[in-house]
Amino acid sequence: MTLSLDTDLLAGRGFCVAKGLIDPAECQALAALWPEKSAFRKHIVMQRHGYGQGEYQYFTYPLPKPVERLRQALYPPLAAVANRWNEVLGKDERFPATLGGWLRECHAAGQTRPTPLLLKYEAGDYNCLHRDLYGEMVFPMQATVLLSAPGRDFEGGEFMLVEQRPRMQSRGEVVPLAQGDAVLFAVNERPNKGARGWHRTAMRHGVSSLRRGRRFTLGLIFHDAA
């Protein structure tokens, strides 16, 4: 795994792409976990809940080693950005330097269920714009790793971000990804500097309709669920 993050872009725009975060063989191995029911604690069919169309499964603890390794490696640089965000917004909360320290806080607050997940989309599937909030304890950034190869395994299925700007029309962004790339982005909101100083800008994410094939992604959320 090669970890190279543009934390300035992440801090300023609320997202960035880590190219080639994992190699194709590891992508295929993670996608191949889909039928291993013992690896997961819950299976969701999106259309049953109005979330879109497709399926996802939440991993159970202990997480598969590659998933745990990614979560542990990504958390520290994201925590540094999260603390910068809280500072400019005038919030006293600071996130621990390690994922273990943060998860202890989540678990003490009753949020103990793991949130990393594997998502599967087939032709016609999509994911509505949403936020991944699972309780009062929220880490403000998360990651999505594309496990399938665009053009070969699927067409369509673009990752989308929408920024809801105060007193302005929303701004959309399509984030191109290759197999093994990760997009890191704001879970709920990010700070934005305007003429009158810093303010919060709400963000949501989703996936456009898949036109062909099958698309697997790994979602890494850093707060556990209640």
N, C-alpha and C positions, 0 to 999 in steps of 0.2 A: 504494500500500500504506500503510495506517494501522497503526502499531505502538503498541499500548497494552497493557501486561502488568501484571497484579496480582502483582508479584513477592513480596509478603508472603503472599498466598494460596498461591502456588507453593511458597514456602519452608516454610510451615506445614502444608500439606495434601498436597504432592507433585504438585499439578496446578493449572492455571488455564485459562481460555478467553480467547483473543484474538478478539473479535467483529469480523466484517467485515475480516479481515486482507487478503483480496484480493477484487476485485469479480467479479460473475458472468461477465463476458466473459473475464476471465483464467482463471477456473475452467474454463470451457468449452474454452479454448485448451489448457490443460494436459491435460484429459481427452482431447482430440483427438490427443494425441501417442501414444496407446496403439498404433496400428498402425505407427508409424514405427520399424521394427526397428533402424535405424542409431542411434537415440537411446539404446538399451539394451544392456547387456552380458550380461544373464542373465534368463531367463524361468522362473518357478516356478509349477507347478500344485500347489496346496496339498494336495489329497487324496492325491497320490502320496507325500507325505512325512509324512502324519498331522498336518499343521498345521491342518486344517479343510477348507473347501471354497471355492474361488475361485482367483484368479490374481494374481500380481504380477510386475513387471519392475523390475530395478535399472537406473538410468540409468548411462551411461558418461561418462567425462570427455572433453571439457569438458561440464559440465552445461548444460542449457538455461538461457538467461539469467534467466528468472523464478525457476527453482529455485535457481540460484546466488545471486541477489539475496536471496531469502528466507533461505537458509542463513546468508549473511553478516550480515544484519540481526538475526536472532534470536540468534545466538551470544553477542554481548557481554553483554546483560542476563542470559542464562542462565548464563554463566560466572561472573558476580558472585554469583548464587545458589549455584552449585556450590561456590564458594570459601567461602561462609558455611557450607554444609553440612559441608565438610571441617574447617573451624575448630571447629565445635561437637562434631564427632566425634573431635577430636584427631589428625586426619590432617595430615601435613606437605605433601602434594601441593597445589599451586595451579595452576589452569588459566590459560593465557595470555589476554591481553585480547582477542586477535583470533583469528578462525577460522584464518587462515593460520599463525599461530604454533602452534596446536594440531595442525593437520594435518601440519606439519613433524615434530612429535614422533611422530605416528602413523606417518608414512612411514619415519622413522628406525628404528622398531620393526618394520618389515616389513608394516604395515597400509596398503596403497596403493590398494585397490579401493574405488570410490565406493559409498556405501550409500543415498543418497536413492532412493526407489522410488515407482512408480505402482501402485496396487492397484485391481482390478476385482472386484466382487461382483454376482452375479445371483440371481434368486429361489432360495431354499434355501441359499445360500452363507453361510458364517460363518468366523470366525477364532478359533481356540482361544486361551485365555489363554497368554501367552508373554512372554519378554523378548528384546530385540534386542541380543545380545552377539556380537561378531564377532572377538574377540581379547582380549589382556590390557589394551590401551588402551581405556578406556570413558569416554565423556563421560556424566555421570549423568542428562541430560535429553534428550528428543526432542520432536518435534511431529508432529501429524497434521492435515492441512487437508482439510476436506470439500469436494469439488469438485462434487457433485451436490446437487440441491434436495430435501429431505425432503418427502413428500407429493405432489410433482409427478413426480420421477424415480424414487422408490422409497418403500417402507414397510418398517419394521423396521430392521435393521442399525444398532442403537444401539452407540455406543462405550462400552466397559465397562472399569472399573479394579477390581482386587481387591487389598486390602491385607492381607497375612498378618501379623497382630500376634502378638508373642511370648506364648506361654502363654494366648492368647485365640483365639476364633473369628475367622475372616476377615471382613473388612468389604468389601462391594461398593458400587460407585458407578456409576450410569449418567450419562453426561455428554451432555446435549442439545446438538446443533450445528445451525446453519443453514448454508446454502451460503456458502462463503468464510470460515467460522469455523475457528480452529485450537485444538486442545487441546494444551497443553504439559504434560508429565508426566514422572515419574521412570522411567528405563529399567529399573532393577534394584532399588534401595532408596532410602530417604530417612531422614533423622534424625527421631526422634520423642522428645519429652521425657516421661519417666515419673517416678514417685515417686523413683526412684533415679538420676535423671539421664538423659542422652541415650543412646539406643540406636538400632540400625538396624532399620527396618521394610521387609520385602521387598514389592515391588509387581509385579503382572503386568497386562497389558492384552489386550483382544481385541474382537471385534465379534459381536453377537448375530445370529441368523439373519435374512436378508433375506426378507420376505414377498412382495414384489412389486418389479418394475422392475430397475434397474441403478444401482449406487453406485460412484463413483470417489473415491478419496482419494489425496492426496500425503503420503508419509511422509518426514520429514526427520530423519535420524540424523546426529550430528555427529562420530562416530568412523568412520574408514574400516575396511575389512575386511582380514584377513590373506589 
